[in-house]
Amino acid sequence: MNWELYTAGFRLFDANAISFMVLGVVLGLVVGSLPGLTATMGVSILVPLTYGLSMTAAIMMLLGVYCSANYAGSISATLVNIPGTPSAVMTTLDAYPMAQKGEAGRAIGIATLSSSLGGLFSVVTLALFSPLIASIALKFNSFEMFLVAFWGISMMAYVSPGSTLKGLLAGFVGLIIATIGYDPVTAAPRFTFGESNLLSGVNFIAAMIGLFGVSEILLNIEKPGQNVRQEIFKIEGSLRSFREVIKLWAVVLRSSVAGVIVGAIPGAGGTIAAIVAYAQQKRFSKHPELMGKGAPEGITAAEAANNACTGGAMTTLLSLGIPGDAVTAILIGAFILHGIQPGPFLFQKNFDLVSAIFIGMVFINILFLVFGMFGARYLARLLFIPRSILNTVILALSVVGTYAVQASMFDVIVMLIFSGLGYLMTKQEIPRAPMVLALILGPLLEQNFRRWLSLADGQYGATLLDTYTHNPVSIVLSLLVVATIIFPLIRRSGKATLIKVNDQP
């Protein structure tokens, strides 16, 4: 085992990197604890603001926001029965009833420690498995990389909420947008319509901020009565919950494993992980009838799983260059902004940075544990900030951040166009994450497919047979792609048959 991979990153941690890591954790706690604001929105808005930072400081700050926001959604879920982030939706089932019994501090303490332990478990998994996956991926040829990119897009569409067809549609539109700019092989301009600003393609950062930042503001504005005016319960006794969570170590471990696995699936995310872990715990529980009425094991399962997702999502991001969820899709934009290409070569070209990410995520999970335990009562006061003020601040940061990347008003226009697109997609229940993933993976998919076509030189059948014969991995990847596309159709036809049988007298 190369122990240097786990220690080399320490030399990148100067005072600047540590300060921005702490700042990221604090910002994540603020974003996550406010209903309506998500980790995706927070990271997307902050990405362009990291342009002037060092590579390590930028990545640490964004990871701080990502990990701590995932946890902080449990605070409003506990106190006002409103998940601060979508992944905290299962936490409300037991945390709010516990708060109504006068045990808000106990509920927050359980959620905080469970989140931290789930996150730390996921970092260990990330550190152990991502180098192994990357070493295998280094042996991939152009056809295998094409299949990986195609599987990532199709999987994201499959696991996105709502219709699979709508998810695939969003991914297809994203692929079309990704072709704007110079052709990677011939260097001929495509779909630019004479606009020189589009020769290098659509600015990913601007598109991302529009889809996930400003569109959320538009959706929030039209929602009436968003300002919280409910009772904030007294928060005390958080530290006493440590012993309680330690007794539930089996729940933490089981839920963390589920969270890591779900997190590694492109597009699944913390919400699905929390649902899976909660349902799993209900099956294993000795008292399933108590879950949903203030059971500590319900909070533990949901929070350990949704925070364990972070390491799972980062595993595929670092090793394959495929994000596990919407936030890691945005993080790819941050890597590219700082001249880094995630994927198997990252472990060779940016060895120190990978090591720093492992180390940083450990400290981030410890930091939000400390801040969450001692700062929950202060974060609760944020729930009273008027929604109009928050929306104004976020919109201003979105515009300034978008302009700052290239000092271009054209990027601001792109951001506004994608804001409207994101708003309309949400209204029509079309998931936005597949489009973002397609924008990222589109160039990878196209370049490798066209490279394979060029190497085949017209002998496509023979080349394909030779690829399958000498590289069994390509067979596995092909089966994954086919299964991802066909399985929803089989499931839908099975449901239709079941309905017909039930309708028969």
Summary of the structure (lengths in Angstrom):
residues: 505
radius of gyration: 22.7
end to end distance: 65.0
largest distance: 73.8
contacts: 1948
relative contact order: 0.18
helix: 77%
strand: 1%
